Amino acid sequence: MGRLILVFLLALSLQVNAQRPTIKNGLESFVKANTIYPTYSLENCIQGNIEVAFKVNKEGKITYAGVTRGIGADLDAEALRLIKLTSGKWTVPTGYDTTFLIRTPMKFSLQDYGCEQVNPGSIGLAIKQYNDDMVSLSKIANFYRNVEQGTENFIEEEKIIALKKDMGIDDDFIAKKISIAEKKISQGDLQSACEDFKFVKYMGSTKADKLLAKYCK
């Protein structure tokens, strides 16, 4: 079994000597306990540094979060999800200026997954392929959204089915997506889980419909 190594550095854009917001057991511990390494990045040995910036209000909730320096694959979304998952878990000192932006560099690294000898060039190609795939996935999703609304021209359906086959969107792919979403539910992350269930729906599958009805009303 491979190991996921996360090096987490926290840099706050605060005034000198200002007291910082804190989270129980530290942010690094929280991230290590809750990371669900995304499938595409895991399968293609994509790893590296991602910076997320966010703000915390007086109640310890995240009011803004965005990736300020990403890799360009699904690992970016996981880094952002993890920061959003901390919402409500921060202890904020009295007088803290909630307009300050917290910048959080996160390093995701894979060990014992056979990634040690992977050529960096091939990882770059995998990242490019990921972004190309996003265009194709958007095309598929738009087709099934239009089907739902009763506005799709079914002449295109054979092309969409062929595209899904080329991209490996089969029962195993759908099952992995649902499994990841269920892990997110166990973390209390309904928003991200529901996005995954909707993704399954708009890949033309009904396998997440019951879960959508249960969790995503």
Buried (B, 14 or more C-beta within 10 A) or exposed (E): EEEBEBEBEBEEEBEEEEEBBBBEEEBBEBBBEBBBBBBBBBEBBBBBBBBBBBBBBEEBBBEEBEBEEBBBBBBBBBBBBBBBBBBEBBEBEEEBEBEBEBBBBBEBEBEEBEBEEBEEEEBEEBBEEBEEBEEBBEEBBEBBBBBEEEEBEEEEBEEBBEBBEEBEBEEEBBEEBBEBBBBBBEBEBBEBBBBBBBBBBBBBBEBBEEBBEEBBE
